[in-house]
Amino acid sequence: MDKIAVTLPDGKVVEAEKGITALEFIKTISMKLYKEAVACRIDGVLKDLWTCLDKDCSFEVVTFSSDEGKKVYWHTSSHILAQAVKRLFGDRVKLGIGPAIDRGFYYDFDIEESITNEILQKIEQEMQKIIKEDLKIERFELTRDEAIKLMQERGEPYKVELINDIPEGETISFYKQGEFIDLCTGPHLPSTGKVKAFKLLSVAGAYWRGDSKNKMLQRVYGISYEKKSQLDEYLTMLEEAKKRDHRKLGRELDLFDIFDEGPGFPFFLPKGMIIRNILEDFWREEHKKRGYQEIKTPIMLTKELWIQSGHWDHYKENMYFTKIDDQEFAIKPMNCPGGILVYKRKSHSYRELPQRLCELGLVHRHELSGVLHGLMRVRCFTQDDAHIFMLPSQIKDEIKGVIDLIDYFYNVFGFKYHVELSTRPENSMGTDEQWNMAESALKEALEEIGISYKINEGDGAFYGPKIDFHLEDSLKRTWQCATIQLDFQMPERFDLYYIGEDGAKHRPVMLHRVVFGSIERFIAILTEHFGGAFPVWLAPTQVRVIPVSDNFNNYAAKVSQILKENGFRVEEDYRSETVGYKIRDAQLQKIPYMVIVGEKEQKENTVAVRDRKKGDLGSFTIDEFVSMMKEKVEKKVIE
């Protein structure tokens, strides 16, 4: 039997029989990995475990613990879901697509019956049978004609459409498990029995291929894990997330709302504006310290500007338009062209650079109604933008400065985060040389600072690569917020220049960046992260003063006035209710501190302080309480 050399990730070379499957090879090196493996990498390419090793290669085991492993696991789960639905409904259902997503999987179905909770339970029961059958999952390839014929015979028009869209020369592959066959690039688990614990979560409408002109399909979402304990933990998190839903809390706490008269256009209420203004004041203060100059640019600019910037070609389907005096205008979806016009209004010397222009700019983007979601996905929002115009020699230092600013902001709010570097997309502008230079500059800045990152291939902006910061909230969910985009294209398109040391014109480099990302979305994330119980420096109402009876209203008013004079946001509760009722109400409103005053407090000129989480803190003099509060506010304490 011929032998091949297999190189493992640690550099060790292992001899193996030529033609051995990846799964059998793993068994020879580690029984633990054999049980945990969901896929493998052969010469850097993600493959099924049934793949044969037929030549010398590098080899890596992929487990569920990795992002790639989860995607393989969840993709296989979506096929099990589709097989179960086909078993239950037969030819009455037509298959759409069923990918793995960031958390779990979904599959789209064209079926006349509405998929109710009762039907979901039946689908789950059939999925359990398929898992118990432990069906081998096998890959095979067909020519275009063979593939179309197979899907036509099986009555799958959506699959035929997908096959017709596959470019000439690309492999057309399918996966088979028992009687079920699906068009798919894979890879997949070796058998259905590898899926241990799953749950179907919800059903939603989804247009075929995301186009509102197409038929609405029914999308079934699910999640799966290797262990029931992992599934239980995730389902518990989902229940907690429902309680923390910013849409629910926004209404209950009078922070913000969205009305039928303005779908996707949020209204901020007085208490919500307090939080928003605190965030914006903090933003302005920190940017001023770091040499930024604030600007304000118009919400609407001419069509010609958006053609020049490239947005017309790359983004017009997401823009709103109008006419004024027979001239076409677009409402801005991004702030950058306005910032460019501010820079371009006069000549600049190399001594003036870098020039850091920041803007809290309101932008509008046309989002389909089906994707709108509270403050998370809206049609108008405020980006905390900045555009930095700099010399090529200043690129790395400016990137480092922005990273330091983002790190500071996220630490203030108690967020952990991870970083992704997104590279050149298919529909990009510019030369290979410019893109290589830009991507190298971002990589070098991250590496010099010592921040670990992962590459997100092809997900850059059309004008340049970017660094994205994904913060983690208290429920371990991640949100993409801050971004840094390096741009060689806009300075070219707008003929920007500076006068160099040699007296000649030179092209500046442009950096786009946001820290919060969208103010609205960041407030939504904060609301869910804190469950509406904002830290005292952010809370719309910091203290509620509660007299134990009407006899102490005057003293309560005195205490309240002192707290207000010290800059605190205070409410008084003079209602004819019991103290217990008033305390419960303050806790439901998630007010950080309740100050209870009665005969003892009035005599001793003190207050009884109650923390919304810790309960009674005891008696304080008014000065002691003010001092404690000031320290928490000034230090932006997160408890």
C-alpha positions as a printed NumPy array, in Angstrom:
array([[  0.   ,   0.   ,   0.   ],
       [  1.381,   3.434,  -0.99 ],
       [  2.116,   5.892,   1.783],
       [  1.683,   9.66 ,   1.95 ],
       [  3.093,  12.296,   4.319],
       [  0.501,  14.313,   6.254],
       [  1.688,  17.506,   7.982],
       [ -0.23 ,  18.46 ,  11.135],
       [ -0.691,  22.052,  12.443],
       [  2.189,  21.673,  14.93 ],
       [  4.54 ,  20.764,  12.075],
       [  4.657,  17.061,  12.888],
       [  4.628,  14.821,   9.796],
       [  2.611,  11.589,  10.035],
       [  2.728,   8.745,   7.533],
       [ -0.668,   7.492,   6.303],
       [ -2.043,   5.045,   3.764],
       [ -2.845,   6.665,   0.454],
       [ -6.631,   6.839,  -0.073],
       [ -7.542,   6.778,   3.618],
       [-10.548,   8.967,   4.499],
       [ -9.976,  12.042,   6.648],
       [-12.187,  10.531,   9.353],
       [-10.21 ,   7.282,   9.493],
       [ -6.923,   9.214,   9.498],
       [ -8.068,  11.274,  12.498],
       [ -8.833,   8.022,  14.311],
       [ -5.169,   6.994,  13.952],
       [ -3.868,  10.194,  15.582],
       [ -6.431,  10.958,  18.346],
       [ -9.626,   9.27 ,  19.51 ],
       [-10.643,  12.516,  21.218],
       [-10.406,  14.443,  17.931],
       [-12.114,  11.55 ,  16.126],
       [-15.166,  12.038,  18.366],
       [-15.083,  15.839,  18.133],
       [-14.282,  16.304,  14.423],
       [-16.97 ,  17.881,  12.236],
       [-14.817,  18.651,   9.163],
       [-11.166,  19.095,   8.197],
       [ -8.795,  21.346,   6.301],
       [ -6.685,  19.729,   3.593],
       [ -4.017,  22.042,   2.171],
       [ -5.956,  24.935,   3.676],
       [ -9.306,  24.022,   2.059],
       [-12.329,  23.094,   4.195],
       [-13.427,  19.523,   3.355],
       [-15.827,  16.761,   4.402],
       [-14.535,  14.017,   6.687],
       [-15.287,  11.426,   3.967],
       [-12.663,  13.095,   1.731],
       [ -9.827,  10.735,   0.779],
       [ -6.203,  11.707,   1.358],
       [ -4.518,  10.75 ,  -1.897],
       [ -1.296,  12.801,  -1.804],
       [  1.115,  14.518,   0.577],
       [ -0.77 ,  17.359,   2.271],
       [ -1.221,  19.599,   5.282],
       [ -4.098,  18.558,   7.528],
       [ -6.115,  20.192,  10.308],
       [ -9.073,  18.878,  12.268],
       [-12.062,  21.25 ,  12.499],
       [-14.273,  20.946,  15.597],
       [-17.491,  22.588,  16.758],
       [-15.472,  24.909,  18.983],
       [-14.374,  26.9  ,  15.907],
       [-16.565,  29.267,  13.884],
       [-16.043,  27.099,  10.798],
       [-17.   ,  23.988,  12.727],
       [-20.232,  25.588,  13.948],
       [-21.14 ,  26.595,  10.392],
       [-20.642,  22.985,   9.176],
       [-22.715,  21.652,  12.099],
       [-25.513,  24.18 ,  11.562],
       [-25.523,  23.728,   7.772],
       [-26.019,  19.993,   8.228],
       [-28.814,  20.743,  10.691],
       [-30.554,  22.837,   8.019],
       [-30.457,  19.839,   5.644],
       [-32.011,  17.65 ,   8.344],
       [-34.739,  20.291,   8.741],
       [-35.38 ,  20.315,   4.975],
       [-35.47 ,  16.507,   4.825],
       [-38.014,  16.419,   7.655],
       [-40.238,  18.986,   5.91 ],
       [-40.047,  17.03 ,   2.629],
       [-41.005,  13.849,   4.468],
       [-44.011,  15.547,   6.034],
       [-45.271,  17.536,   3.038],
       [-43.81 ,  15.729,   0.011],
       [-44.37 ,  17.461,  -3.342],
       [-46.473,  20.189,  -1.678],
       [-43.261,  21.881,  -0.562],
       [-40.531,  23.384,  -2.765],
       [-37.079,  23.993,  -1.312],
       [-35.394,  27.392,  -1.242],
       [-32.028,  27.77 ,   0.483],
       [-30.817,  26.677,   3.913],
       [-27.528,  28.197,   5.092],
       [-25.795,  28.372,   8.431],
       [-25.94 ,  31.871,   9.917],
       [-24.101,  33.591,  12.778],
       [-26.261,  31.839,  15.371],
       [-27.804,  28.662,  14.   ],
       [-29.44 ,  28.011,  10.648],
       [-32.577,  28.486,   8.608],
       [-34.307,  26.975,   5.592],
       [-36.765,  28.659,   3.202],
       [-39.821,  26.729,   2.057],
       [-42.473,  27.412,  -0.582],
       [-45.569,  25.784,   0.906],
       [-49.223,  26.8  ,   0.975],
       [-49.845,  25.67 ,   4.583],
       [-48.799,  28.13 ,   7.288],
       [-46.059,  26.647,   9.456],
       [-47.582,  26.962,  12.93 ],
       [-46.078,  26.054,  16.308],
       [-47.927,  22.76 ,  16.105],
       [-46.336,  21.999,  12.719],
       [-42.909,  23.039,  14.068],
       [-43.284,  20.355,  16.751],
       [-44.076,  17.742,  14.091],
       [-41.027,  18.832,  12.087],
       [-38.85 ,  18.516,  15.206],
       [-40.154,  14.99 ,  15.81 ],
       [-39.299,  14.002,  12.228],
       [-35.838,  15.569,  12.593],
       [-35.266,  13.425,  15.678],
       [-36.077,  10.33 ,  13.602],
       [-33.613,  11.372,  10.877],
       [-30.882,  11.922,  13.488],
       [-31.632,   8.547,  15.057],
       [-31.35 ,   6.88 ,  11.624],
       [-27.747,   8.191,  11.472],
       [-27.87 ,   8.55 ,   7.679],
       [-24.517,   8.791,   5.93 ],
       [-24.059,  12.17 ,   4.214],
       [-22.382,  11.832,   0.827],
       [-21.211,  14.378,  -1.742],
       [-21.451,  13.956,  -5.512],
       [-20.961,  16.172,  -8.567],
       [-22.939,  16.511, -11.801],
       [-22.677,  18.392, -15.068],
       [-24.988,  21.385, -15.513],
       [-27.418,  19.414, -17.693],
       [-27.438,  16.462, -15.298],
       [-27.977,  18.767, -12.319],
       [-30.9  ,  20.58 , -13.951],
       [-32.48 ,  17.274, -15.002],
       [-32.167,  15.89 , -11.447],
       [-33.809,  18.929,  -9.853],
       [-36.55 ,  19.057, -12.483],
       [-37.33 ,  15.396, -11.863],
       [-37.528,  16.093,  -8.12 ],
       [-39.808,  19.09 ,  -8.692],
       [-37.46 ,  21.775,  -7.315],
       [-37.774,  24.921,  -9.517],
       [-35.82 ,  27.147,  -7.112],
       [-32.846,  24.792,  -7.283],
       [-33.012,  24.836, -11.114],
       [-32.855,  28.639, -10.989],
       [-29.804,  28.51 ,  -8.713],
       [-28.056,  25.998, -11.   ],
       [-28.654,  28.24 , -14.029],
       [-26.934,  31.092, -12.156],
       [-23.775,  29.088, -11.391],
       [-20.96 ,  30.446, -13.632],
       [-19.637,  28.212, -16.394],
       [-16.746,  26.054, -15.269],
       [-17.7  ,  26.   , -11.584],
       [-18.303,  22.648,  -9.909],
       [-21.962,  21.755,  -9.311],
       [-22.185,  19.569,  -6.22 ],
       [-24.966,  17.878,  -4.269],
       [-25.3  ,  16.197,  -0.879],
       [-27.345,  13.071,  -0.24 ],
       [-28.634,  11.666,   3.054],
       [-31.035,   8.782,   2.677],
       [-33.738,   9.744,   0.182],
       [-32.932,  13.479,   0.506],
       [-30.731,  15.304,  -2.033],
       [-29.857,  18.991,  -1.977],
       [-27.798,  21.319,  -4.164],
       [-24.91 ,  22.403,  -1.926],
       [-21.195,  23.219,  -1.888],
       [-20.749,  21.799,   1.643],
       [-18.922,  20.619,   3.591],
       [-21.163,  18.633,   5.948],
       [-20.986,  16.33 ,   8.942],
       [-20.291,  12.665,   8.046],
       [-23.785,  11.571,   9.141],
       [-27.044,  12.922,  10.525],
       [-26.425,  11.185,  13.86 ],
       [-23.653,  13.669,  14.664],
       [-26.289,  16.315,  15.503],
       [-27.092,  15.829,  19.184],
       [-29.333,  18.66 ,  20.407],
       [-31.45 ,  21.086,  18.396],
       [-34.457,  23.378,  18.586],
       [-36.584,  25.092,  15.949],
       [-37.021,  28.666,  17.107],
       [-39.327,  30.652,  14.83 ],
       [-40.919,  31.154,  11.426],
       [-40.7  ,  34.344,   9.382],
       [-41.52 ,  35.515,   5.865],
       [-38.635,  35.919,   3.415],
       [-38.73 ,  36.936,  -0.23 ],
       [-37.006,  34.49 ,  -2.553],
       [-33.453,  35.768,  -3.046],
       [-34.263,  38.829,  -0.918],
       [-36.183,  40.506,  -3.765],
       [-39.624,  41.928,  -2.929],
       [-40.694,  41.255,  -6.522],
       [-40.339,  37.522,  -5.848],
       [-42.622,  35.168,  -3.945],
       [-42.696,  35.267,  -0.151],
       [-41.416,  31.994,   1.312],
       [-41.609,  30.693,   4.886],
       [-38.265,  30.748,   6.684],
       [-37.806,  28.36 ,   9.616],
       [-34.998,  29.26 ,  12.032],
       [-33.233,  26.77 ,  14.3  ],
       [-30.201,  26.154,  16.495],
       [-28.213,  23.02 ,  17.293],
       [-25.394,  22.014,  19.623],
       [-23.199,  19.062,  20.474],
       [-24.588,  18.89 ,  24.01 ],
       [-28.04 ,  19.425,  25.484],
       [-26.493,  21.591,  28.198],
       [-25.2  ,  23.984,  25.497],
       [-28.65 ,  24.133,  23.918],
       [-30.293,  24.778,  27.295],
       [-27.831,  27.58 ,  27.994],
       [-28.587,  29.169,  24.624],
       [-32.369,  28.908,  25.098],
       [-32.022,  30.493,  28.551],
       [-30.071,  33.322,  26.938],
       [-32.864,  33.802,  24.379],
       [-35.433,  34.086,  27.177],
       [-33.253,  36.655,  28.917],
       [-32.84 ,  38.505,  25.605],
       [-36.649,  38.736,  25.279],
       [-36.809,  40.42 ,  28.684],
       [-34.05 ,  42.817,  27.598],
       [-35.503,  43.561,  24.139],
       [-34.78 ,  47.255,  23.629],
       [-38.115,  47.76 ,  21.835],
       [-40.002,  46.555,  24.917],
       [-37.803,  48.435,  27.399],
       [-37.805,  51.578,  25.254],
       [-41.578,  51.809,  25.625],
       [-41.742,  50.72 ,  29.278],
       [-39.027,  53.178,  30.367],
       [-40.2  ,  56.029,  28.068],
       [-36.909,  56.152,  26.165],
       [-37.829,  55.809,  22.484],
       [-40.481,  54.411,  20.181],
       [-41.35 ,  53.885,  16.519],
       [-44.837,  54.68 ,  15.267],
       [-46.854,  53.404,  12.313],
       [-46.683,  56.912,  10.85 ],
       [-42.885,  56.571,  10.498],
       [-41.761,  52.959,   9.996],
       [-38.005,  52.79 ,  10.473],
       [-37.842,  56.402,  11.705],
       [-37.336,  56.416,  15.493],
       [-38.738,  58.949,  17.965],
       [-36.619,  59.748,  21.022],
       [-38.609,  60.649,  24.135],
       [-37.349,  63.018,  26.888],
       [-35.651,  60.277,  28.947],
       [-34.116,  58.759,  25.834],
       [-32.772,  62.171,  24.855],
       [-30.985,  62.389,  28.208],
       [-29.055,  59.2  ,  27.389],
       [-28.425,  60.343,  23.832],
       [-27.138,  63.749,  24.918],
       [-24.825,  62.205,  27.523],
       [-23.34 ,  59.931,  24.856],
       [-22.937,  62.785,  22.392],
       [-21.395,  65.113,  25.019],
       [-18.941,  62.345,  25.998],
       [-18.142,  61.801,  22.306],
       [-17.481,  65.509,  21.706],
       [-15.321,  65.841,  24.81 ],
       [-13.078,  62.895,  23.921],
       [-12.738,  63.917,  20.262],
       [-11.785,  67.443,  21.223],
       [ -9.   ,  66.05 ,  23.437],
       [ -7.632,  64.134,  20.434],
       [ -7.468,  67.007,  17.974],
       [-10.7  ,  66.519,  16.046],
       [-12.675,  69.46 ,  14.654],
       [-16.456,  69.058,  14.506],
       [-18.377,  69.907,  11.326],
       [-21.992,  69.674,  10.134],
       [-22.811,  68.905,   6.508],
       [-26.172,  69.077,   4.654],
       [-28.595,  66.173,   4.686],
       [-29.205,  66.483,   0.933],
       [-26.739,  67.052,  -1.917],
       [-26.854,  66.913,  -5.716],
       [-26.991,  63.698,  -7.727],
       [-23.714,  64.681,  -9.434],
       [-21.855,  64.547,  -6.114],
       [-23.032,  60.966,  -5.502],
       [-22.045,  59.977,  -9.026],
       [-18.584,  61.42 ,  -8.426],
       [-18.207,  59.628,  -5.074],
       [-19.211,  56.264,  -6.583],
       [-22.246,  55.848,  -4.342],
       [-24.567,  56.23 ,  -7.341],
       [-23.114,  53.122,  -8.982],
       [-22.626,  51.081,  -5.812],
       [-25.41 ,  52.196,  -3.466],
       [-28.26 ,  54.001,  -5.259],
       [-30.833,  51.257,  -4.556],
       [-30.428,  52.126,  -0.839],
       [-30.847,  55.892,  -1.332],
       [-33.774,  58.357,  -1.297],
       [-34.128,  61.016,  -4.016],
       [-35.973,  64.242,  -4.717],
       [-36.038,  67.133,  -7.211],
       [-35.576,  70.837,  -6.541],
       [-35.927,  73.31 ,  -9.448],
       [-35.61 ,  70.408, -11.907],
       [-32.275,  69.354, -10.394],
       [-31.939,  65.885,  -8.883],
       [-30.794,  65.528,  -5.277],
       [-30.114,  62.544,  -3.015],
       [-30.599,  62.426,   0.752],
       [-27.233,  61.337,   2.069],
       [-26.772,  57.663,   3.002],
       [-23.235,  58.45 ,   4.187],
       [-21.401,  61.519,   5.446],
       [-18.097,  61.159,   3.589],
       [-18.802,  63.278,   0.446],
       [-19.814,  66.196,   2.658],
       [-16.605,  65.878,   4.668],
       [-14.625,  65.787,   1.433],
       [-16.203,  69.061,   0.261],
       [-15.208,  70.679,   3.573],
       [-11.582,  69.591,   3.026],
       [-11.601,  70.641,  -0.635],
       [-12.825,  74.182,  -0.061],
       [ -9.248,  75.497,   0.208],
       [ -5.643,  74.505,  -0.338],
       [ -3.754,  72.679,   2.433],
       [ -0.069,  72.444,   3.305],
       [  1.54 ,  69.201,   4.443],
       [  2.111,  71.002,   7.765],
       [ -1.685,  71.097,   8.351],
       [ -2.064,  67.342,   8.091],
       [ -3.453,  65.208,   9.544],
       [ -6.776,  67.053,   9.485],
       [ -9.384,  65.251,  11.595],
       [-12.969,  66.272,  10.807],
       [-15.718,  64.675,  12.907],
       [-19.473,  64.816,  12.473],
       [-22.598,  63.477,  14.145],
       [-24.31 ,  63.158,  10.788],
       [-27.902,  62.071,  10.193],
       [-28.078,  59.635,   7.257],
       [-30.991,  57.908,   5.524],
       [-30.952,  54.481,   3.897],
       [-33.786,  52.673,   2.165],
       [-34.311,  49.428,   4.076],
       [-37.042,  46.93 ,   3.238],
       [-39.836,  46.873,   5.816],
       [-39.191,  43.189,   6.546],
       [-35.699,  43.857,   7.95 ],
       [-36.571,  46.847,  10.157],
       [-35.958,  46.057,  13.833],
       [-36.391,  48.697,  16.522],
       [-33.291,  50.895,  16.735],
       [-31.073,  48.087,  15.458],
       [-32.194,  48.408,  11.825],
       [-33.751,  51.744,  10.88 ],
       [-34.117,  54.019,   7.865],
       [-32.513,  57.079,   9.458],
       [-29.723,  57.14 ,  12.009],
       [-26.849,  59.274,  13.231],
       [-23.329,  58.091,  12.461],
       [-20.551,  59.376,  14.706],
       [-18.347,  59.822,  11.671],
       [-14.877,  61.212,  11.266],
       [-12.778,  61.659,   8.154],
       [ -9.057,  62.042,   8.56 ],
       [ -7.001,  63.479,   5.702],
       [ -3.324,  62.621,   6.068],
       [  0.069,  62.081,   4.496],
       [  0.928,  58.519,   3.439],
       [  3.626,  58.54 ,   6.139],
       [  0.978,  59.232,   8.808],
       [ -1.291,  56.261,   8.012],
       [ -0.14 ,  53.851,  10.703],
       [ -0.015,  56.441,  13.486],
       [ -3.52 ,  57.677,  12.657],
       [ -4.901,  54.135,  12.598],
       [ -3.258,  53.468,  15.967],
       [ -4.793,  56.671,  17.348],
       [ -8.285,  55.629,  16.228],
       [ -7.841,  52.125,  17.665],
       [ -6.777,  53.663,  20.988],
       [ -9.883,  55.892,  20.973],
       [-12.207,  52.957,  20.222],
       [-10.565,  50.836,  22.92 ],
       [-11.035,  53.652,  25.448],
       [-14.73 ,  54.1  ,  24.568],
       [-15.555,  50.403,  24.821],
       [-13.721,  50.033,  28.132],
       [-15.777,  52.898,  29.566],
       [-18.949,  50.904,  28.848],
       [-17.45 ,  47.615,  30.023],
       [-17.484,  45.906,  26.62 ],
       [-15.096,  43.209,  25.489],
       [-14.537,  43.055,  21.729],
       [-12.803,  41.243,  18.906],
       [-11.434,  42.616,  15.64 ],
       [-11.882,  41.574,  12.007],
       [ -9.969,  42.858,   8.977],
       [-12.171,  42.948,   5.853],
       [-10.394,  42.798,   2.501],
       [-11.176,  43.795,  -1.087],
       [-14.716,  42.995,  -2.324],
       [-15.597,  42.032,  -5.886],
       [-17.22 ,  45.36 ,  -6.857],
       [-14.324,  47.532,  -5.712],
       [-12.727,  50.669,  -7.131],
       [ -8.984,  51.224,  -7.507],
       [ -5.792,  49.43 ,  -8.443],
       [ -4.237,  46.279,  -7.006],
       [ -1.315,  48.381,  -5.781],
       [ -3.585,  50.735,  -3.827],
       [ -5.525,  47.885,  -2.246],
       [ -2.376,  45.979,  -1.312],
       [ -0.919,  49.108,   0.285],
       [ -4.114,  49.824,   2.202],
       [ -4.539,  46.257,   3.484],
       [ -0.868,  46.087,   4.513],
       [ -1.15 ,  49.371,   6.455],
       [ -4.139,  48.109,   8.437],
       [ -2.45 ,  44.781,   9.184],
       [  0.783,  46.42 ,  10.3  ],
       [ -1.029,  48.852,  12.614],
       [ -2.945,  46.002,  14.297],
       [  0.183,  43.874,  14.639],
       [  2.304,  46.707,  16.035],
       [ -0.329,  47.419,  18.695],
       [ -0.562,  43.69 ,  19.41 ],
       [ -4.278,  43.242,  18.701],
       [ -5.245,  39.793,  17.423],
       [ -7.608,  39.785,  14.453],
       [ -9.151,  37.508,  11.886],
       [ -9.413,  38.079,   8.145],
       [-12.881,  38.59 ,   6.671],
       [-12.208,  37.963,   2.985],
       [-13.993,  40.178,   0.453],
       [-16.09 ,  42.161,   2.948],
       [-14.364,  45.538,   2.633],
       [-16.073,  48.737,   1.449],
       [-16.065,  49.346,  -2.312],
       [-13.445,  52.085,  -1.83 ],
       [-11.113,  50.417,   0.68 ],
       [-10.4  ,  47.692,   3.275],
       [-11.606,  48.098,   6.84 ],
       [-11.131,  47.051,  10.444],
       [-14.385,  46.15 ,  12.216],
       [-14.804,  45.996,  15.992],
       [-17.343,  43.465,  17.273],
       [-18.296,  44.142,  20.881],
       [-19.691,  41.502,  23.224],
       [-22.642,  42.286,  25.474],
       [-23.658,  40.812,  28.823],
       [-25.467,  37.931,  27.062],
       [-22.319,  37.04 ,  25.065],
       [-23.895,  38.308,  21.846],
       [-21.644,  40.216,  19.455],
       [-22.438,  43.453,  17.62 ],
       [-20.425,  45.131,  14.889],
       [-20.083,  48.798,  15.851],
       [-16.811,  50.654,  15.31 ],
       [-15.074,  50.517,  11.95 ],
       [-11.93 ,  51.995,  10.395],
       [-11.784,  52.244,   6.589],
       [ -8.668,  53.254,   4.673],
       [ -9.434,  54.973,   1.377],
       [ -7.183,  55.839,  -1.56 ],
       [-10.144,  56.177,  -3.968],
       [-12.13 ,  59.22 ,  -2.79 ],
       [ -9.094,  61.536,  -2.842],
       [ -8.577,  60.445,  -6.479],
       [-12.226,  60.872,  -7.506],
       [-12.452,  64.326,  -5.934],
       [ -8.942,  65.431,  -6.93 ],
       [ -7.941,  66.209,  -3.342],
       [ -4.431,  67.433,  -2.75 ],
       [ -2.022,  69.07 ,  -0.338],
       [  1.086,  71.12 ,  -1.04 ],
       [  4.1  ,  69.045,  -0.081],
       [  7.469,  70.068,   1.3  ],
       [  8.681,  70.244,  -2.314],
       [  6.033,  72.834,  -3.242],
       [  4.2  ,  70.374,  -5.516],
       [  0.696,  68.951,  -5.257],
       [  0.342,  65.51 ,  -3.642],
       [ -2.609,  63.224,  -3.007],
       [ -3.678,  62.784,   0.646],
       [ -4.917,  59.487,   2.054],
       [ -8.354,  59.41 ,   3.668],
       [ -9.486,  57.47 ,   6.72 ],
       [-13.198,  56.915,   7.445],
       [-14.115,  55.806,  10.969],
       [-16.951,  55.513,  13.462],
       [-16.774,  54.614,  17.156],
       [-20.387,  54.127,  18.249],
       [-21.286,  53.268,  14.668],
       [-24.882,  54.425,  14.814],
       [-25.963,  56.361,  17.897],
       [-29.413,  54.777,  17.699],
       [-28.078,  51.237,  17.41 ],
       [-25.529,  51.813,  20.175],
       [-28.321,  52.988,  22.5  ],
       [-30.275,  49.826,  21.628],
       [-27.219,  47.692,  22.437],
       [-26.66 ,  49.551,  25.728],
       [-30.337,  49.122,  26.642],
       [-30.153,  45.354,  26.139],
       [-26.657,  45.047,  27.638],
       [-27.775,  46.705,  30.884],
       [-31.347,  45.378,  30.667],
       [-32.532,  48.987,  30.974],
       [-30.704,  49.334,  34.319],
       [-28.223,  51.952,  33.105],
       [-25.227,  52.856,  35.266],
       [-25.834,  55.913,  37.391],
       [-23.921,  58.294,  35.08 ],
       [-26.123,  57.268,  32.113],
       [-29.472,  56.728,  33.86 ],
       [-32.162,  59.229,  32.784],
       [-33.316,  59.464,  36.41 ],
       [-30.501,  58.904,  38.877],
       [-32.393,  59.293,  42.147],
       [-36.014,  59.123,  43.211],
       [-36.834,  60.809,  46.534],
       [-39.609,  59.034,  48.447],
       [-41.207,  60.579,  51.571],
       [-42.785,  57.981,  53.882],
       [-45.874,  60.2  ,  54.239],
       [-47.164,  63.634,  53.247],
       [-45.79 ,  65.019,  56.547],
       [-42.272,  64.806,  55.102],
       [-42.898,  66.216,  51.628],
       [-41.172,  69.489,  52.539],
       [-38.035,  67.692,  53.694],
       [-38.16 ,  65.505,  50.578],
       [-38.349,  68.686,  48.455],
       [-35.329,  70.111,  50.297],
       [-33.273,  66.937,  49.703],
       [-34.346,  66.875,  46.069],
       [-33.327,  70.503,  45.565],
       [-29.852,  69.912,  47.05 ],
       [-29.333,  66.908,  44.748],
       [-30.477,  68.909,  41.705],
       [-28.153,  71.781,  42.615],
       [-25.315,  69.245,  42.576],
       [-26.202,  68.312,  39.013],
       [-28.147,  65.093,  39.561],
       [-31.278,  64.037,  37.714],
       [-33.922,  63.647,  40.409],
       [-37.616,  62.771,  40.643],
       [-39.884,  63.065,  43.69 ],
       [-42.715,  60.641,  44.444],
       [-45.412,  62.452,  46.425],
       [-48.196,  60.01 ,  45.528],
       [-50.524,  58.781,  48.264],
       [-49.227,  55.23 ,  48.04 ],
       [-47.364,  52.991,  50.472],
       [-43.58 ,  53.247,  50.647],
       [-43.314,  49.64 ,  49.485],
       [-45.377,  50.408,  46.383],
       [-43.228,  53.462,  45.588],
       [-40.012,  51.461,  45.991],
       [-41.266,  48.682,  43.706],
       [-42.275,  51.243,  41.107],
       [-38.829,  52.888,  41.221],
       [-37.192,  49.48 ,  40.797],
       [-39.454,  48.685,  37.821],
       [-38.325,  51.989,  36.324],
       [-34.748,  50.779,  37.024],
       [-33.761,  53.975,  38.851],
       [-30.294,  53.453,  40.417],
       [-31.031,  54.989,  43.839],
       [-34.082,  55.559,  46.012],
       [-33.764,  58.067,  48.848],
       [-36.369,  57.448,  51.553],
       [-37.046,  60.21 ,  54.096],
       [-39.173,  60.18 ,  57.228],
       [-39.156,  61.461,  60.795],
       [-35.7  ,  60.05 ,  61.68 ],
       [-34.077,  61.431,  58.531],
       [-35.69 ,  64.831,  58.963],
       [-34.488,  65.108,  62.569],
       [-30.934,  63.995,  61.76 ],
       [-30.717,  65.767,  58.389],
       [-29.906,  62.422,  56.702],
       [-31.356,  60.156,  54.025],
       [-31.987,  56.387,  53.93 ],
       [-30.496,  55.12 ,  50.658],
       [-31.67 ,  52.094,  48.739],
       [-29.779,  50.629,  45.757],
       [-31.946,  49.096,  43.004],
       [-29.872,  45.874,  43.113],
       [-28.253,  45.714,  46.554],
       [-31.249,  46.92 ,  48.533],
       [-30.866,  49.063,  51.676],
       [-27.459,  50.756,  52.013],
       [-28.242,  52.446,  55.313],
       [-28.253,  56.036,  56.492],
       [-26.149,  58.774,  54.827],
       [-25.77 ,  62.456,  55.464],
       [-26.812,  64.392,  52.395],
       [-23.172,  65.417,  51.803],
       [-22.031,  61.776,  52.007],
       [-24.63 ,  60.694,  49.478],
       [-23.743,  63.559,  47.134],
       [-20.053,  62.663,  47.41 ],
       [-20.713,  58.983,  46.632],
       [-22.873,  59.891,  43.64 ],
       [-20.364,  62.367,  42.252],
       [-17.585,  59.804,  42.374],
       [-19.676,  57.235,  40.481],
       [-20.686,  59.778,  37.85 ],
       [-17.219,  61.288,  37.366],
       [-15.533,  57.881,  37.129],
       [-18.353,  56.496,  34.941],
       [-18.603,  53.477,  37.223],
       [-20.17 ,  50.32 ,  35.733],
       [-21.622,  48.069,  38.422]])
